[in-house]
Amino acid sequence: MIDPGNFWLLTILLAIGTFLIRFSFLGFLGGRELPGWLLLHLRYVGISVFPALVTPMLLWPAATGGQTDWIRVAAGAIAFAAGMRISVIGAILAGMGAFYGLRLLAALL
């Protein structure tokens, strides 16, 4: 367990760091018009962060001891395809359905 003093020091330093990151955009650039090329690139930041967070959980899940589970990879690919064609809710439902369906199929075989 972490020492309470170290925990609070780290928490305060992280809070200051995230504040400064946000302030660098909002404080310095908040009243200015941003160039079109920058707005175009900023539009894709959120779209690129989510796959970067999910991919390690699909390829090296803790539930399998870090070993690649092809059922999870297939369910992720199906969820991605459904998200591109249908919607976010469709991607969630398709991914869950594929994951549990493929696990059931693997257990029966």
Secondary structure as a PSIPRED ss2 file (coil, helix, strand):
# PSIPRED VFORMAT (PSIPRED V4.0)

   1 M C   1.000  0.000  0.000
   2 I C   1.000  0.000  0.000
   3 D C   1.000  0.000  0.000
   4 P H   0.000  1.000  0.000
   5 G H   0.000  1.000  0.000
   6 N H   0.000  1.000  0.000
   7 F H   0.000  1.000  0.000
   8 W H   0.000  1.000  0.000
   9 L H   0.000  1.000  0.000
  10 L H   0.000  1.000  0.000
  11 T H   0.000  1.000  0.000
  12 I H   0.000  1.000  0.000
  13 L H   0.000  1.000  0.000
  14 L H   0.000  1.000  0.000
  15 A H   0.000  1.000  0.000
  16 I H   0.000  1.000  0.000
  17 G H   0.000  1.000  0.000
  18 T H   0.000  1.000  0.000
  19 F H   0.000  1.000  0.000
  20 L H   0.000  1.000  0.000
  21 I H   0.000  1.000  0.000
  22 R H   0.000  1.000  0.000
  23 F H   0.000  1.000  0.000
  24 S H   0.000  1.000  0.000
  25 F H   0.000  1.000  0.000
  26 L H   0.000  1.000  0.000
  27 G H   0.000  1.000  0.000
  28 F H   0.000  1.000  0.000
  29 L H   0.000  1.000  0.000
  30 G C   1.000  0.000  0.000
  31 G C   1.000  0.000  0.000
  32 R C   1.000  0.000  0.000
  33 E C   1.000  0.000  0.000
  34 L C   1.000  0.000  0.000
  35 P C   1.000  0.000  0.000
  36 G H   0.000  1.000  0.000
  37 W H   0.000  1.000  0.000
  38 L H   0.000  1.000  0.000
  39 L H   0.000  1.000  0.000
  40 L H   0.000  1.000  0.000
  41 H H   0.000  1.000  0.000
  42 L H   0.000  1.000  0.000
  43 R H   0.000  1.000  0.000
  44 Y C   1.000  0.000  0.000
  45 V H   0.000  1.000  0.000
  46 G H   0.000  1.000  0.000
  47 I H   0.000  1.000  0.000
  48 S H   0.000  1.000  0.000
  49 V H   0.000  1.000  0.000
  50 F H   0.000  1.000  0.000
  51 P H   0.000  1.000  0.000
  52 A H   0.000  1.000  0.000
  53 L H   0.000  1.000  0.000
  54 V H   0.000  1.000  0.000
  55 T H   0.000  1.000  0.000
  56 P H   0.000  1.000  0.000
  57 M H   0.000  1.000  0.000
  58 L H   0.000  1.000  0.000
  59 L H   0.000  1.000  0.000
  60 W C   1.000  0.000  0.000
  61 P C   1.000  0.000  0.000
  62 A H   0.000  1.000  0.000
  63 A H   0.000  1.000  0.000
  64 T H   0.000  1.000  0.000
  65 G C   1.000  0.000  0.000
  66 G C   1.000  0.000  0.000
  67 Q C   1.000  0.000  0.000
  68 T C   1.000  0.000  0.000
  69 D C   1.000  0.000  0.000
  70 W H   0.000  1.000  0.000
  71 I H   0.000  1.000  0.000
  72 R H   0.000  1.000  0.000
  73 V H   0.000  1.000  0.000
  74 A H   0.000  1.000  0.000
  75 A H   0.000  1.000  0.000
  76 G H   0.000  1.000  0.000
  77 A H   0.000  1.000  0.000
  78 I H   0.000  1.000  0.000
  79 A H   0.000  1.000  0.000
  80 F H   0.000  1.000  0.000
  81 A H   0.000  1.000  0.000
  82 A H   0.000  1.000  0.000
  83 G H   0.000  1.000  0.000
  84 M H   0.000  1.000  0.000
  85 R H   0.000  1.000  0.000
  86 I C   1.000  0.000  0.000
  87 S C   1.000  0.000  0.000
  88 V H   0.000  1.000  0.000
  89 I H   0.000  1.000  0.000
  90 G H   0.000  1.000  0.000
  91 A H   0.000  1.000  0.000
  92 I H   0.000  1.000  0.000
  93 L H   0.000  1.000  0.000
  94 A H   0.000  1.000  0.000
  95 G H   0.000  1.000  0.000
  96 M H   0.000  1.000  0.000
  97 G H   0.000  1.000  0.000
  98 A H   0.000  1.000  0.000
  99 F H   0.000  1.000  0.000
 100 Y H   0.000  1.000  0.000
 101 G H   0.000  1.000  0.000
 102 L H   0.000  1.000  0.000
 103 R H   0.000  1.000  0.000
 104 L H   0.000  1.000  0.000
 105 L H   0.000  1.000  0.000
 106 A H   0.000  1.000  0.000
 107 A H   0.000  1.000  0.000
 108 L H   0.000  1.000  0.000
 109 L C   1.000  0.000  0.000
